[in-house]
Amino acid sequence: MFDAKKIKDDIVRWIADYFEDNAAPDTKAVIGISGGKDSAVCAALCARALGRTRVFGVLMPQGKQHDIDMAYELCASLGIAYVEISVGRPIRALYDEITAAGMELNPVALFNTPARMRMAVLYAVSGIVGGRVVNTSNLSEDWVGYATKYGDSAGDFSPLSDLTVTEVKAVGRELGIAPKFIDKTPIDGLCGKSDEDNLGFTYAVLDKYIREGVCEDEQVMARIDLLHKNNRHKYVPMPMFKLEDNNL
């Protein structure tokens, strides 16, 4: 049975140990804040591990973001400093350069480019404030490839990557995070659909299949297996060719 209190305490210690081993004493955890469960739980865990003055949030709207008030509220509730940097203009400028080169943008480019731009912003801010970038991905999303390679799947350390969505929510409740952040419906920000609408199944079904190997719907199970196979490259280490002669 998943022990949310124990896992919460274990992750807090793990974050503290990571920073002690890999960073100067005043190094900050730099995190993209959306106001959803993953950024909320990661930010709260980092605040517990490092103190809230060492957690720095980055809000990155692409134009007008209808739910940005949630991100403001989350930063205020945790007492962390933050900056808001719009990624709308640089993304549009890049799109203009791509089309000017004679290439036509397709859904893959339109979906993934904003996530990669946001990660570039996070690393720029991290370099300015002296930080390590928090990866906020969870196991459920990674399992089926619902993440952008070198976008939201990047980072310097990852507190939640071995936890399913169900488990992330449990840890969030244990941290005392308000339900409106934990239960906020994830929206892809492009077509306005929820993650679960795009995937074609719920996270509850996915999480049960991941942890128990049980899925009552054979078509859903086949879809999960196919997504896992086709997207595994996003979170495993990059394959590297190795010379057979190690003396070279």
WOVENLIN-V398524 format. One record per backbone hydrogen bond with DSSP energy under -0.5 kcal/mol. NH is the residue of the N-H (numbers start at 1). CO is the residue of the C=O. E is the energy in kcal/mol with one decimal. If there is no record, write none. Layout:
nh: [NH & NH]
co: [CO & CO]
e: [E & E]
This chain:
nh: [4 & 7 & 8 & 9 & 10 & 11 & 12 & 13 & 14 & 15 & 16 & 17 & 18 & 19 & 20 & 21 & 22 & 23 & 27 & 28 & 29 & 30 & 30 & 31 & 31 & 33 & 34 & 40 & 41 & 42 & 43 & 44 & 45 & 46 & 47 & 48 & 49 & 50 & 51 & 51 & 54 & 55 & 56 & 57 & 57 & 58 & 59 & 63 & 65 & 66 & 68 & 70 & 71 & 71 & 72 & 73 & 74 & 75 & 76 & 77 & 78 & 79 & 80 & 81 & 83 & 85 & 85 & 87 & 88 & 91 & 92 & 93 & 94 & 95 & 96 & 97 & 98 & 99 & 100 & 101 & 102 & 103 & 105 & 110 & 111 & 112 & 113 & 114 & 116 & 117 & 118 & 119 & 120 & 121 & 122 & 123 & 124 & 125 & 126 & 127 & 128 & 129 & 130 & 131 & 132 & 134 & 135 & 136 & 139 & 139 & 140 & 142 & 143 & 144 & 145 & 146 & 147 & 149 & 151 & 153 & 154 & 156 & 157 & 159 & 163 & 168 & 169 & 170 & 171 & 172 & 173 & 174 & 175 & 176 & 177 & 181 & 182 & 183 & 184 & 188 & 195 & 198 & 199 & 200 & 201 & 206 & 207 & 208 & 209 & 210 & 211 & 212 & 213 & 213 & 214 & 218 & 221 & 222 & 223 & 224 & 225 & 226 & 227 & 228 & 229 & 230 & 231 & 232 & 232 & 234 & 235 & 236 & 246 & 248]
co: [2 & 3 & 4 & 5 & 6 & 7 & 8 & 9 & 10 & 11 & 12 & 13 & 14 & 15 & 16 & 17 & 18 & 19 & 24 & 130 & 54 & 28 & 132 & 29 & 56 & 58 & 32 & 36 & 37 & 38 & 39 & 40 & 41 & 42 & 43 & 44 & 45 & 46 & 46 & 47 & 51 & 52 & 29 & 55 & 81 & 31 & 83 & 61 & 63 & 64 & 65 & 67 & 67 & 68 & 68 & 69 & 70 & 71 & 72 & 73 & 74 & 75 & 75 & 55 & 57 & 59 & 83 & 61 & 61 & 87 & 88 & 89 & 90 & 91 & 92 & 93 & 94 & 95 & 96 & 97 & 99 & 98 & 103 & 106 & 107 & 108 & 109 & 110 & 112 & 113 & 114 & 115 & 116 & 117 & 118 & 119 & 120 & 121 & 122 & 123 & 124 & 125 & 126 & 126 & 28 & 30 & 157 & 134 & 160 & 163 & 163 & 138 & 139 & 140 & 142 & 141 & 145 & 147 & 148 & 148 & 151 & 133 & 133 & 135 & 160 & 164 & 165 & 166 & 167 & 168 & 169 & 170 & 171 & 173 & 172 & 178 & 178 & 179 & 181 & 193 & 186 & 194 & 195 & 196 & 196 & 202 & 203 & 204 & 205 & 206 & 207 & 208 & 208 & 209 & 208 & 216 & 217 & 218 & 219 & 220 & 221 & 222 & 223 & 224 & 225 & 226 & 227 & 228 & 229 & 231 & 232 & 232 & 244 & 245]
e: [-0.9 & -2.6 & -2.5 & -2.3 & -2.7 & -2.6 & -2.2 & -2.1 & -2.3 & -2.8 & -2.2 & -2.6 & -2.4 & -2.3 & -2.0 & -2.2 & -1.9 & -1.3 & -1.9 & -2.4 & -3.2 & -0.7 & -2.7 & -0.5 & -2.4 & -2.3 & -0.6 & -2.1 & -2.9 & -2.4 & -2.4 & -2.2 & -2.5 & -2.4 & -2.3 & -2.0 & -2.2 & -3.0 & -0.5 & -1.7 & -1.9 & -1.5 & -2.9 & -0.5 & -2.9 & -2.3 & -2.8 & -0.7 & -0.6 & -0.6 & -1.6 & -1.6 & -0.6 & -0.6 & -2.0 & -2.6 & -2.2 & -2.2 & -2.3 & -2.7 & -1.9 & -1.2 & -1.9 & -0.7 & -1.8 & -3.0 & -0.5 & -2.5 & -0.7 & -1.8 & -2.4 & -2.7 & -2.0 & -2.5 & -2.5 & -1.9 & -2.3 & -2.6 & -2.3 & -1.2 & -1.7 & -1.7 & -0.5 & -2.5 & -2.2 & -2.1 & -2.2 & -0.5 & -1.8 & -2.4 & -2.3 & -1.6 & -1.9 & -2.1 & -2.4 & -2.1 & -1.9 & -2.8 & -2.6 & -2.0 & -1.5 & -2.7 & -1.6 & -1.5 & -2.4 & -2.8 & -2.9 & -0.5 & -0.8 & -2.6 & -0.6 & -2.2 & -2.7 & -1.1 & -1.2 & -2.9 & -2.1 & -0.5 & -2.4 & -1.8 & -1.7 & -3.0 & -1.3 & -0.6 & -2.3 & -2.7 & -2.3 & -1.6 & -2.4 & -2.4 & -2.2 & -1.9 & -1.7 & -1.0 & -2.1 & -1.7 & -1.5 & -3.3 & -0.5 & -2.2 & -1.9 & -2.1 & -2.5 & -2.4 & -0.8 & -2.2 & -3.3 & -1.8 & -1.8 & -2.5 & -2.5 & -2.6 & -0.6 & -1.3 & -1.0 & -0.7 & -2.5 & -2.3 & -2.0 & -2.7 & -2.5 & -2.2 & -2.7 & -2.6 & -2.3 & -2.7 & -1.6 & -0.8 & -0.5 & -2.0 & -1.4 & -1.2 & -1.1 & -1.5]
